[in-house]
Amino acid sequence: MLLIAIIGATLAAGIGSVWLAAMLLLLGMDGRWRIGPQHLLSLAAGALLSTAFMAVLPEAFEDHAAQPLFATLLLGLVLFFILEKAELWHHGHEHGAHGDAPHEEGEHDHGHDHVHSTHGRGGWTLIAGDSLHCFGDGVMIASTFVADWRLGLVAALSVLAHEVPHHVGDLVVLRQGKRRAALLKVSLAGAATALGGVAGYYIVGRWEAALPYFLVVAASSFIYVALADLIPQLQRRMSAAQAVVQILWLLGGMGAVMLVRSLAHHAH
């Protein structure tokens, strides 16, 4: 039963986020809704931070020594920093191979919601990278489900919120007049989330004593993505009204996580 719940939640977070991104992109192009990329980034950042600090970390620290878990949290943040450095280095070499100059330090522009970071990459190279990323998301979601299915629901919601703006950028890059093909490619990457969920279920099942550490690593991923990737994209010169709207979307992401967590606890 737990494995079925993990598969369902990871499919919703993986493929569901792709189709939601496509819907928002279509509505945005038609001008029906005024939901911009900055709104989605704010929502995702709020959801990830709320999940990490209000749900995952409290569960991990319950009845467990704090110092080794704090050390794991620190090492997790450093690990994700190194992984992102390696990814940027790899992309810089790919740009060089195509005759493009790599970005200099401080020149990497996140302003178009991952669109610039994917220019110059082949379509299937982009899908391979996204699939690996989604697989990791699935492992993290499975870890939280093993701890508590309600925590798993919250984590799946946060992953979905984070992946929507990311997939919007992927669809813009891949589309190039072939909307259906782009949607299929990105959906294949999203499906890797379910594979990660199944793998995570069996991995955590074998080392259940290490579950608090799996949870802390998952929390460090959420925190790193929110603080190092999403929030820097929001720090731009803007009017006071735009800043207020941005903060409201951030709080909305936090509120959505707390609402889902509260409803799940009542349902239990």
C-alpha angles and dihedrals in degrees: 000000000000092000090052090051090050092050092048094048094046092049089050092049095042108038094018091060090052094053092043089052090050091050093049091047091051093047091046092052091049090049094233096126130032095217107135131190091258090059092052092047091051091049092049094047092051092048094049095048093046092049093049099045103030102036119013101039095046088052092049095047095048109115093348134108110265102213099064090045092051088050089051090049091052093047090048092055091048090048093053090047090055092046091052090048090052091049092050090047090051092049091047090057091048090053089050092051089055092049096259123127114242118243116268120231109288091014097094105112115209091176097109096053102258093322095114091045090059100044113110094025120114115248095246092043088056091048092049091052093046091048091056090048091049091048089057090049089054093053090051093049090050091052091055092046091054089054095046130337090223090056088049092056091052092048091049090051091051093049090050091051091049095046097050097074090039092055091045087062092046092051092050091052097043100038102076091157095317102093097163094049091049092049091050093050094049091044089056089055091048090052088065087073089071091049089052089049092055092046091047091051092058095039095051090041090059094047102032091150087065092054095110088056092049088052093050091050089051090050091049089054092052092047094047094049092048098045102032102034114020106032095048087059089057096052099094136127107271143147122278090250092053091048091052091051090049091052091048091054089048090052089044090059090051092046093050091055093048091048093051090047092050093048091048091051091050091048089054 
